Amino acid sequence: MLKLFRTLKPYSTPILFVFLLVFIQSLSDLYLPTLMSDIVDKGIVHGDIPYIWKIGGFMLLVALGGAFCSIGASYLSAKVAGGFAKNLRSRVFRHVQHFSLQEFDKLGTASLITRTTNDITQMQQVLTMILRMMISAPMMCIGGIIMAVSKDATLSLVIVVIVPVLAGAIFIIAGKGMPLFKAMQVKLDKLNRVLRENLTGIRVIRSFNRIEHEQKRFNEANYDLTQTTVKVNKIMAAMMPIMMLVMNFSTIAIVWFGGIRISNGHMQVGSLMAFIQYAMQIMFSLIMVSVIFVMVPRASASATRINEVLDMEPQIVDPAHSAAEGKEGEKRGYLEFRDVTFSYPGAEQPAIRHISFSAAPGETTAIIGGTGSGKSTMLSLIPRFYDVESGSVMVDGRDVREMTQEELRAKVGFVPQKAVLFTGTIADNLRYGKADATDDEIRQAADIAQATEFISKMKDGFQSEISQGGNNVSGGQKQRLSIARALVRKPEIYLFDDSFSALDFKTDAKLRTALKEVTADATVLIVAQRASTVMDADRIIVLDEGRIAGIGKHRELMETCDVYREIVSSQLSEEEIA
């Protein structure tokens, strides 16, 4: 937690003012019982009304000063804690943006969301408490003891007995609560994951009538979190009754022994009243410490989880010195796989093995194969979503690991297998590929992607709003918008990861014909399940269990590759094949 608090340097001035205001407030709180003691012993006992008015007015000024300082300290501490949380959220978000897919797979989306929201909120709350109580609690405790001793040293022995009892109770309860707070955050992650899966997969859940099953999963995760929360709150709930019990018994003891000392003439009534207030201040300062101890364990668990994210180094990083770019006039978009092997983390076998091929601008390379043969994996290695295990992926004659990620991805237009759209207008989504794209460029890309027809039928055309996840457009419309987004970019290399699967055959054919014209100077890679989509490609790569089973044109592969022949025969009639 201290590691994160080191980022508070920009707020050193307001923190200094918080401590100063809290210090003055504490002094005023410690001074008030002494003034009250003077009113009783010198004013009321002797019937000195002017003295009572004088000291009473002074007490009012001191109380107002303390209240002003308290308001100022509360405002500044809330501002500092809010700024700290804002900066920390931004820092975590920026750091996560540099993660490769391996880090996302390791931490999980639900956990990252919880850490960026709930965990940072825990840190914000505890920081507010610390800023207000870090100075106040110790000062009230130590100052209260000094003032109590100054009033009556003998009676202070009661406090000497009370303080260790309270401190011991706080440490025992906090020690039992810490592990449970850590467990709570993990169980909150699990609950968020179940909830997120339920909300994103609601169509599948309903279509398979699995609502009761999902309800059971959620209830189990919810019950597990609830049980831990109840258990930890039971432990923490014991703190306040113990505090109040000790405080009440200590008050009885002080009044008892104080009464004896007054009757013996060793103490005055006003001093006893002041002593009781100082004893209460000491106890309340310990209660403030106990509140911090309640919050600190949970915040500490949250801080550990946040630091885990910030300390996690991305597996894929930019080279220290990017190699010089190719010579001017050199043809762009040349792609080559050199004996590439890749395994997913923890996998028993490589996803792809010994893949070698090259693709040049103006050529269309299609990749086909059975489910799980490694088609999408191959495409993921080109923009460096993952790094190869052995071999190398070359773009423009350079290993992609020698290029910065920004430089490499600027050359690529990627259309993912699952079309992803963002909230905003259709125009905003298309400009995601190129922020400064003109309206003409957007319309041209939409025309090529066969999207203009359905866009023009929408109420506001290109300014029509896309809802979260693109839920107000169909699967085929999503795919066409995703393709248009890549086309707007005009990259050197186009990667289509099964991007035509939701299109009917007529739209698919029209789109591929239009693509040929616009991608004439670019390298095109198409992953497809349909044989009709790949038949016209300049080069077809057939994958089988992560290995290349054949490379060539349609007619060549029909004669030489059994795997390709099986795929085509299962999809097309003899007339279509011919």
C-alpha positions as CSV (number, residue, x, y, z in Angstrom):
1,M,0.0,0.0,0.0
2,L,2.9,2.4,0.8
3,K,4.2,1.7,-2.7
4,L,1.0,3.2,-4.2
5,F,1.0,6.1,-1.7
6,R,4.4,7.2,-3.0
7,T,2.5,8.6,-6.0
8,L,1.0,11.3,-3.8
9,K,4.0,13.6,-4.3
10,P,2.0,16.0,-6.6
11,Y,-0.4,16.5,-3.7
12,S,2.2,17.3,-1.0
13,T,1.0,20.9,-0.5
14,P,-2.7,20.1,0.1
15,I,-1.6,17.1,2.3
16,L,0.6,19.5,4.4
17,F,-2.4,21.8,4.8
18,V,-4.6,18.9,5.8
19,F,-2.1,17.9,8.5
20,L,-1.8,21.6,9.7
21,L,-5.6,22.0,9.9
22,V,-6.0,18.7,11.7
23,F,-3.3,19.7,14.1
24,I,-5.0,23.0,14.9
25,Q,-8.4,21.2,15.3
26,S,-6.8,18.7,17.7
27,L,-5.3,21.5,19.8
28,S,-8.7,23.2,20.0
29,D,-10.4,19.9,21.0
30,L,-7.8,19.4,23.7
31,Y,-8.1,22.9,25.0
32,L,-11.9,22.9,25.4
33,P,-12.1,20.6,28.5
34,T,-9.5,22.8,30.3
35,L,-11.6,25.9,29.6
36,M,-14.7,24.1,30.9
37,S,-12.8,23.1,34.0
38,D,-11.9,26.8,34.6
39,I,-15.6,27.8,34.2
40,V,-16.7,25.3,36.8
41,D,-13.9,25.7,39.3
42,K,-13.4,29.5,39.1
43,G,-16.7,30.8,37.7
44,I,-19.6,28.6,38.9
45,V,-18.0,27.7,42.4
46,H,-17.3,31.4,43.1
47,G,-20.4,32.7,41.4
48,D,-18.3,34.9,39.0
49,I,-20.7,35.5,36.2
50,P,-18.5,37.9,34.1
51,Y,-15.7,35.2,34.2
52,I,-18.2,32.6,33.0
53,W,-19.2,34.9,30.1
54,K,-15.6,35.7,29.2
55,I,-14.4,32.1,29.2
56,G,-17.6,30.8,27.6
57,G,-17.2,33.3,24.7
58,F,-13.6,32.2,24.3
59,M,-14.7,28.6,24.3
60,L,-17.1,29.4,21.5
61,L,-14.4,31.0,19.4
62,V,-12.1,28.0,20.0
63,A,-14.9,25.6,19.0
64,L,-15.7,27.6,15.8
65,G,-12.0,27.6,14.9
66,G,-11.8,23.9,15.4
67,A,-15.0,23.4,13.3
68,F,-13.6,25.6,10.5
69,C,-10.3,23.5,10.5
70,S,-12.3,20.3,10.5
71,I,-14.3,21.4,7.4
72,G,-11.2,22.5,5.6
73,A,-9.3,19.3,6.4
74,S,-12.3,17.2,5.3
75,Y,-12.5,19.1,2.0
76,L,-8.8,18.9,1.2
77,S,-8.5,15.2,2.2
78,A,-11.5,14.3,0.0
79,K,-9.9,16.2,-2.9
80,V,-6.5,14.5,-2.5
81,A,-8.0,11.0,-2.2
82,G,-10.2,11.7,-5.2
83,G,-7.2,12.9,-7.3
84,F,-5.2,9.9,-6.1
85,A,-7.9,7.5,-7.2
86,K,-8.3,9.3,-10.6
87,N,-4.6,9.1,-11.3
88,L,-4.3,5.5,-10.1
89,R,-7.2,4.4,-12.4
90,S,-5.6,6.2,-15.3
91,R,-2.2,4.6,-14.5
92,V,-3.7,1.1,-14.3
93,F,-5.7,1.7,-17.5
94,R,-2.6,2.9,-19.4
95,H,-0.5,0.0,-18.1
96,V,-3.2,-2.6,-19.1
97,Q,-3.3,-1.1,-22.6
98,H,0.3,-2.4,-23.1
99,F,-0.6,-5.9,-22.0
100,S,-0.4,-8.7,-24.6
101,L,-3.2,-11.2,-24.8
102,Q,-1.2,-13.5,-22.5
103,E,-1.6,-11.0,-19.6
104,F,-5.3,-10.6,-20.3
105,D,-5.7,-14.4,-20.3
106,K,-3.7,-14.7,-17.0
107,L,-5.6,-12.0,-15.0
108,G,-9.1,-12.3,-16.6
109,T,-11.3,-9.4,-17.8
110,A,-13.7,-9.6,-14.7
111,S,-10.7,-9.3,-12.3
112,L,-9.2,-6.4,-14.2
113,I,-12.5,-4.5,-14.0
114,T,-12.8,-5.2,-10.3
115,R,-9.2,-4.1,-9.7
116,T,-9.7,-0.8,-11.6
117,T,-13.0,0.1,-9.9
118,N,-13.7,-1.6,-6.6
119,D,-10.1,-2.0,-5.4
120,I,-9.1,1.6,-6.2
121,T,-12.3,2.8,-4.4
122,Q,-11.2,0.9,-1.3
123,M,-7.8,2.7,-1.5
124,Q,-9.5,6.1,-2.0
125,Q,-11.7,5.6,1.1
126,V,-8.8,4.5,3.4
127,L,-6.7,7.4,2.2
128,T,-9.4,9.8,3.2
129,M,-9.5,8.2,6.6
130,I,-5.7,8.2,7.0
131,L,-5.3,11.9,6.1
132,R,-8.0,12.8,8.6
133,M,-6.9,10.5,11.4
134,M,-3.1,10.0,11.0
135,I,-2.4,13.2,12.9
136,S,-5.6,13.5,14.8
137,A,-5.7,10.1,16.5
138,P,-2.1,10.0,17.9
139,M,-2.2,13.6,18.9
140,M,-5.6,13.3,20.7
141,C,-4.3,10.2,22.4
142,I,-0.9,11.5,23.5
143,G,-2.3,15.0,24.1
144,G,-5.2,13.6,26.1
145,I,-2.9,11.6,28.3
146,I,-0.6,14.6,28.9
147,M,-3.6,16.8,29.8
148,A,-5.2,14.1,32.0
149,V,-1.9,13.7,33.9
150,S,-1.7,17.4,34.3
151,K,-5.2,17.4,35.9
152,D,-4.5,14.4,38.3
153,A,-1.5,12.1,37.9
154,T,-2.8,9.5,40.4
155,L,-6.2,9.2,38.6
156,S,-4.3,8.7,35.3
157,L,-3.4,5.2,36.5
158,V,-7.0,4.2,35.4
159,I,-6.0,5.2,31.8
160,V,-2.7,3.3,32.0
161,V,-4.8,0.1,32.6
162,I,-7.4,0.9,29.9
163,V,-5.2,1.8,26.9
164,P,-3.4,-1.6,26.7
165,V,-6.7,-3.5,26.9
166,L,-8.2,-1.5,24.0
167,A,-5.0,-1.7,21.9
168,G,-4.8,-5.5,22.4
169,A,-8.5,-5.9,21.3
170,I,-7.9,-3.8,18.2
171,F,-4.8,-5.8,17.1
172,I,-6.5,-9.2,17.7
173,I,-9.6,-8.3,15.7
174,A,-7.6,-6.7,12.9
175,G,-5.3,-9.8,12.7
176,K,-8.3,-12.1,12.2
177,G,-10.0,-9.8,9.7
178,M,-7.0,-9.3,7.3
179,P,-7.1,-12.8,5.6
180,L,-10.9,-12.6,5.2
181,F,-10.7,-9.2,3.5
182,K,-8.2,-10.7,1.0
183,A,-10.6,-13.6,0.4
184,M,-13.5,-11.2,-0.1
185,Q,-11.8,-9.5,-3.0
186,V,-11.1,-12.8,-4.8
187,K,-14.7,-13.9,-4.3
188,L,-15.9,-10.6,-5.6
189,D,-13.8,-11.3,-8.8
190,K,-15.6,-14.6,-9.1
191,L,-19.1,-13.0,-8.7
192,N,-18.2,-10.4,-11.3
193,R,-17.0,-13.0,-13.7
194,V,-20.2,-15.1,-13.4
195,L,-22.4,-11.9,-13.7
196,R,-20.4,-10.8,-16.8
197,E,-20.7,-14.2,-18.5
198,N,-24.4,-14.2,-17.7
199,L,-25.1,-10.8,-19.2
200,T,-22.9,-11.2,-22.3
201,G,-24.2,-14.7,-23.0
202,I,-27.9,-14.1,-22.3
203,R,-29.0,-15.2,-25.8
204,V,-27.2,-18.6,-25.5
205,I,-28.5,-19.1,-21.9
206,R,-32.1,-18.5,-23.0
207,S,-31.9,-20.5,-26.2
208,F,-30.6,-23.5,-24.2
209,N,-33.0,-23.0,-21.3
210,R,-30.1,-22.7,-18.9
211,I,-31.5,-19.8,-16.8
212,E,-31.9,-22.0,-13.7
213,H,-28.4,-23.3,-14.1
214,E,-27.0,-19.8,-14.4
215,Q,-29.1,-18.7,-11.4
216,K,-27.6,-21.5,-9.4
217,R,-24.0,-20.5,-10.4
218,F,-24.7,-16.9,-9.5
219,N,-26.3,-17.9,-6.2
220,E,-23.3,-20.1,-5.3
221,A,-20.8,-17.3,-6.0
222,N,-23.1,-14.7,-4.3
223,Y,-23.6,-17.0,-1.2
224,D,-19.9,-17.7,-1.0
225,L,-19.1,-13.9,-1.0
226,T,-22.0,-13.2,1.5
227,Q,-20.7,-15.9,3.9
228,T,-17.2,-14.4,3.9
229,T,-18.6,-10.8,4.2
230,V,-20.9,-11.8,7.2
231,K,-18.0,-13.6,8.9
232,V,-15.6,-10.7,8.6
233,N,-18.3,-8.2,9.6
234,K,-19.1,-10.4,12.7
235,I,-15.5,-10.1,13.7
236,M,-15.3,-6.4,13.0
237,A,-18.7,-5.8,14.7
238,A,-17.2,-7.1,18.0
239,M,-14.9,-4.1,18.0
240,M,-17.4,-1.4,18.8
241,P,-19.2,-3.2,21.7
242,I,-15.8,-4.0,23.3
243,M,-14.7,-0.4,22.9
244,M,-18.0,1.0,24.4
245,L,-17.8,-1.6,27.3
246,V,-14.3,-0.6,28.2
247,M,-15.2,3.1,27.8
248,N,-18.2,2.8,30.1
249,F,-16.3,0.8,32.8
250,S,-13.5,3.3,32.6
251,T,-15.9,6.2,33.1
252,I,-17.4,4.4,36.2
253,A,-13.9,3.9,37.5
254,I,-12.8,7.5,36.9
255,V,-16.0,8.9,38.6
256,W,-15.6,6.4,41.5
257,F,-12.0,7.2,42.2
258,G,-12.4,10.8,41.2
259,G,-15.2,11.2,43.8
260,I,-13.0,9.8,46.5
261,R,-10.2,12.3,45.6
262,I,-12.6,15.2,45.6
263,S,-13.9,14.2,49.0
264,N,-10.3,14.0,50.3
265,G,-9.6,17.5,48.8
266,H,-7.1,16.4,46.2
267,M,-9.2,17.3,43.2
268,Q,-11.8,19.8,42.2
269,V,-15.1,19.0,40.4
270,G,-14.2,20.9,37.3
271,S,-10.9,19.0,37.0
272,L,-12.8,15.7,37.3
273,M,-15.2,16.8,34.5
274,A,-12.2,17.8,32.3
275,F,-10.4,14.5,33.2
276,I,-13.5,12.5,32.1
277,Q,-13.5,14.3,28.8
278,Y,-9.8,13.7,28.3
279,A,-10.3,10.1,29.0
280,M,-13.1,10.0,26.4
281,Q,-10.9,11.7,23.9
282,I,-8.2,9.1,24.5
283,M,-10.7,6.3,24.0
284,F,-12.2,7.9,20.9
285,S,-8.7,8.4,19.4
286,L,-8.3,4.6,19.9
287,I,-11.6,4.0,18.3
288,M,-10.5,6.1,15.3
289,V,-7.4,3.9,15.1
290,S,-9.7,0.9,15.3
291,V,-11.7,2.2,12.3
292,I,-8.5,2.6,10.3
293,F,-7.6,-0.9,11.3
294,V,-10.9,-2.1,10.0
295,M,-10.4,-0.4,6.6
296,V,-6.7,-0.8,6.2
297,P,-6.7,-4.7,5.9
298,R,-9.2,-4.5,3.0
299,A,-7.4,-1.6,1.4
300,S,-4.1,-3.5,1.8
301,A,-5.6,-6.5,0.0
302,S,-6.8,-4.2,-2.7
303,A,-3.4,-2.5,-2.9
304,T,-1.7,-5.9,-3.4
305,R,-4.1,-6.7,-6.3
306,I,-3.5,-3.3,-7.9
307,N,0.3,-3.7,-7.5
308,E,0.0,-7.2,-9.1
309,V,-1.4,-5.5,-12.2
310,L,1.2,-2.6,-12.2
311,D,4.1,-5.0,-11.6
312,M,3.1,-7.4,-14.3
313,E,5.5,-6.7,-17.2
314,P,4.0,-7.2,-20.7
315,Q,5.5,-10.2,-22.5
316,I,5.5,-8.3,-25.8
317,V,7.5,-5.1,-25.7
318,D,8.9,-2.7,-28.3
319,P,12.6,-3.1,-29.1
320,A,15.0,-0.7,-27.4
321,H,16.2,0.5,-30.8
322,S,13.8,-0.1,-33.8
323,A,15.7,-1.1,-36.9
324,A,15.8,1.4,-39.8
325,E,12.9,1.2,-42.2
326,G,13.2,-0.2,-45.7
327,K,14.7,1.9,-48.5
328,E,12.5,4.4,-50.3
329,G,10.7,2.9,-53.3
330,E,10.8,-0.6,-51.8
331,K,7.5,-2.5,-52.3
332,R,5.5,-2.3,-49.1
333,G,3.3,-5.0,-47.6
334,Y,5.6,-8.0,-48.2
335,L,4.8,-10.7,-45.6
336,E,6.8,-13.9,-44.8
337,F,6.5,-16.7,-42.3
338,R,9.9,-18.4,-41.7
339,D,9.5,-21.8,-40.0
340,V,7.1,-20.4,-37.4
341,T,6.1,-22.5,-34.4
342,F,3.8,-21.2,-31.6
343,S,2.3,-22.6,-28.4
344,Y,-0.3,-20.9,-26.2
345,P,0.9,-20.5,-22.5
346,G,0.3,-23.8,-20.7
347,A,-0.6,-25.8,-23.8
348,E,0.7,-29.3,-24.2
349,Q,1.2,-29.0,-28.0
350,P,2.0,-26.1,-30.3
351,A,-1.0,-24.5,-32.0
352,I,1.0,-24.2,-35.3
353,R,4.3,-25.9,-36.3
354,H,6.9,-25.1,-38.9
355,I,4.8,-22.7,-40.9
356,S,6.6,-21.2,-43.9
357,F,5.2,-19.1,-46.7
358,S,5.4,-15.7,-48.3
359,A,2.8,-13.2,-49.6
360,A,3.4,-10.2,-51.7
361,P,1.4,-7.0,-52.5
362,G,-1.3,-7.6,-55.0
363,E,-1.8,-11.2,-54.0
364,T,-4.6,-12.8,-52.0
365,T,-3.6,-15.6,-49.7
366,A,-6.4,-17.7,-48.3
367,I,-6.0,-20.0,-45.2
368,I,-8.5,-22.9,-44.8
369,G,-8.6,-25.8,-42.5
370,G,-10.7,-27.6,-39.9
371,T,-11.7,-26.1,-36.6
372,G,-8.7,-25.8,-34.3
373,S,-6.1,-26.2,-37.1
374,G,-4.5,-22.8,-36.2
375,K,-5.9,-20.4,-38.9
376,S,-6.7,-17.5,-36.5
377,T,-3.5,-18.2,-34.6
378,M,-1.5,-17.5,-37.7
379,L,-3.2,-14.1,-38.2
380,S,-2.7,-13.2,-34.5
381,L,1.1,-13.5,-34.9
382,I,1.3,-10.9,-37.7
383,P,0.2,-7.8,-35.6
384,R,2.1,-9.3,-32.6
385,F,-0.9,-10.2,-30.4
386,Y,1.4,-13.0,-29.5
387,D,5.1,-13.6,-30.2
388,V,6.3,-16.7,-32.0
389,E,8.0,-19.5,-30.1
390,S,10.5,-20.2,-32.8
391,G,11.1,-18.9,-36.4
392,S,10.1,-15.4,-37.4
393,V,7.3,-13.4,-39.0
394,M,8.7,-10.9,-41.5
395,V,6.9,-7.7,-42.7
396,D,8.7,-5.6,-45.3
397,G,11.8,-7.7,-44.8
398,R,12.0,-7.0,-41.1
399,D,11.2,-9.3,-38.2
400,V,8.1,-7.9,-36.5
401,R,9.9,-8.1,-33.1
402,E,12.4,-5.5,-34.4
403,M,9.6,-3.0,-35.1
404,T,7.6,-1.0,-32.6
405,Q,4.0,-2.2,-32.1
406,E,2.6,1.1,-33.3
407,E,4.7,1.1,-36.5
408,L,3.8,-2.6,-37.2
409,R,0.1,-2.2,-36.6
410,A,-0.1,1.0,-38.7
411,K,0.7,-1.3,-41.7
412,V,-2.2,-3.7,-40.8
413,G,-5.9,-3.6,-41.3
414,F,-7.4,-6.3,-39.1
415,V,-11.0,-7.6,-39.2
416,P,-11.5,-10.0,-36.3
417,Q,-13.5,-13.2,-36.3
418,K,-16.0,-11.7,-33.9
419,A,-17.0,-8.3,-35.1
420,V,-16.5,-5.7,-32.4
421,L,-18.3,-2.3,-32.6
422,F,-18.1,0.6,-30.1
423,T,-20.8,2.9,-28.7
424,G,-21.1,6.0,-30.9
425,T,-22.2,6.7,-34.4
426,I,-21.5,4.5,-37.5
427,A,-19.1,7.3,-38.7
428,D,-17.2,7.2,-35.4
429,N,-16.8,3.4,-35.7
430,L,-15.5,3.7,-39.2
431,R,-13.1,6.5,-38.3
432,Y,-11.7,4.1,-35.6
433,G,-9.4,2.9,-38.4
434,K,-8.3,6.4,-39.4
435,A,-9.2,9.3,-37.1
436,D,-8.9,12.0,-39.8
437,A,-10.8,10.1,-42.5
438,T,-13.0,12.3,-44.7
439,D,-16.8,11.7,-45.2
440,D,-15.9,10.6,-48.8
441,E,-13.4,8.0,-47.6
442,I,-16.0,6.7,-45.1
443,R,-18.7,6.4,-47.8
444,Q,-16.3,4.7,-50.2
445,A,-15.3,2.1,-47.6
446,A,-18.9,1.5,-46.8
447,D,-19.7,1.0,-50.5
448,I,-16.9,-1.5,-50.9
449,A,-18.0,-3.4,-47.8
450,Q,-21.6,-3.5,-49.1
451,A,-22.8,-1.6,-46.1
452,T,-24.2,1.6,-47.7
453,E,-27.5,0.0,-48.5
454,F,-28.5,-0.8,-44.9
455,I,-26.8,2.4,-43.5
456,S,-28.9,4.6,-45.8
457,K,-32.1,2.9,-44.5
458,M,-31.2,3.8,-40.9
459,K,-32.8,7.0,-39.5
460,D,-29.7,9.2,-39.4
461,G,-27.5,7.4,-41.9
462,F,-23.8,7.5,-41.0
463,Q,-24.8,9.5,-37.9
464,S,-27.0,6.6,-36.6
465,E,-26.0,5.5,-33.1
466,I,-24.5,2.1,-32.5
467,S,-25.6,0.7,-29.1
468,Q,-23.2,-1.1,-26.7
469,G,-21.7,-4.1,-28.4
470,G,-23.4,-3.3,-31.6
471,N,-26.6,-4.9,-30.4
472,N,-28.9,-2.8,-32.7
473,V,-27.4,-4.2,-35.9
474,S,-27.3,-7.8,-37.2
475,G,-24.3,-10.1,-37.4
476,G,-23.8,-9.6,-41.1
477,Q,-24.1,-5.8,-40.7
478,K,-21.5,-5.8,-37.9
479,Q,-19.1,-7.8,-40.2
480,R,-19.6,-5.3,-43.0
481,L,-19.0,-2.3,-40.7
482,S,-15.8,-4.0,-39.4
483,I,-14.6,-4.6,-42.9
484,A,-15.3,-1.0,-43.8
485,R,-13.4,0.2,-40.7
486,A,-10.3,-1.7,-42.0
487,L,-10.7,-0.4,-45.5
488,V,-10.8,3.2,-44.3
489,R,-7.3,2.7,-43.0
490,K,-5.9,1.8,-46.4
491,P,-3.2,-0.4,-44.9
492,E,-0.4,-2.4,-46.5
493,I,-1.7,-5.7,-45.2
494,Y,-5.3,-6.8,-44.8
495,L,-6.2,-9.6,-42.4
496,F,-9.7,-11.0,-42.7
497,D,-10.2,-13.6,-39.9
498,D,-13.3,-15.5,-41.1
499,S,-14.9,-12.1,-41.7
500,F,-17.4,-13.2,-44.3
501,S,-19.1,-16.0,-42.4
502,A,-22.3,-14.0,-41.6
503,L,-22.8,-12.8,-45.2
504,D,-25.0,-14.5,-47.7
505,F,-23.3,-15.9,-50.8
506,K,-24.5,-13.0,-53.1
507,T,-23.2,-10.3,-50.7
508,D,-20.0,-12.3,-50.1
509,A,-19.3,-12.5,-53.9
510,K,-20.0,-8.8,-54.5
511,L,-17.8,-7.8,-51.5
512,R,-14.8,-9.9,-52.6
513,T,-15.1,-8.5,-56.2
514,A,-15.1,-4.9,-54.9
515,L,-12.2,-5.8,-52.6
516,K,-10.0,-6.9,-55.4
517,E,-10.0,-3.4,-56.9
518,V,-9.2,-1.5,-53.7
519,T,-6.6,-4.0,-52.4
520,A,-4.7,-4.3,-55.7
521,D,-1.6,-2.8,-54.1
522,A,-1.9,-4.5,-50.7
523,T,-1.3,-8.0,-49.3
524,V,-4.5,-9.7,-48.4
525,L,-4.8,-12.7,-46.1
526,I,-8.3,-14.3,-45.7
527,V,-9.1,-17.0,-43.1
528,A,-12.3,-18.8,-44.2
529,Q,-14.4,-21.8,-43.6
530,R,-16.2,-21.6,-47.0
531,A,-14.4,-23.2,-49.9
532,S,-16.3,-20.7,-52.3
533,T,-14.5,-17.8,-50.5
534,V,-11.0,-19.1,-51.1
535,M,-11.3,-20.7,-54.6
536,D,-10.3,-17.6,-56.4
537,A,-7.3,-16.8,-54.2
538,D,-3.8,-16.5,-55.7
539,R,-2.5,-18.9,-53.0
540,I,-4.4,-21.2,-50.7
541,I,-2.8,-22.5,-47.5
542,V,-4.4,-25.7,-46.2
543,L,-3.8,-26.3,-42.4
544,D,-4.3,-29.6,-40.7
545,E,-3.6,-29.9,-36.9
546,G,-1.3,-26.9,-36.9
547,R,0.8,-28.0,-39.9
548,I,0.6,-27.0,-43.6
549,A,-1.1,-29.8,-45.5
550,G,-0.7,-28.1,-48.9
551,I,-0.1,-24.7,-50.6
552,G,-1.2,-23.8,-54.1
553,K,-4.1,-22.7,-56.2
554,H,-7.5,-24.4,-56.1
555,R,-7.0,-26.7,-59.1
556,E,-3.5,-27.8,-57.9
557,L,-4.8,-28.6,-54.4
558,M,-7.7,-30.5,-55.7
559,E,-5.2,-32.9,-57.3
560,T,-2.5,-32.9,-54.7
561,C,-4.1,-32.3,-51.2
562,D,-6.5,-34.8,-49.7
563,V,-7.4,-32.4,-46.8
564,Y,-8.4,-29.7,-49.2
565,R,-10.3,-32.1,-51.5
566,E,-12.3,-33.3,-48.5
567,I,-13.2,-29.8,-47.4
568,V,-14.3,-28.7,-50.9
569,S,-16.2,-31.9,-51.6
570,S,-18.2,-31.6,-48.3
571,Q,-19.3,-28.1,-49.3
572,L,-19.7,-27.9,-53.0
573,S,-21.4,-29.9,-55.7
574,E,-19.3,-31.4,-58.6
575,E,-20.6,-28.7,-61.0
576,E,-19.5,-25.9,-58.6
577,I,-16.1,-27.5,-58.1
578,A,-15.6,-27.7,-61.8
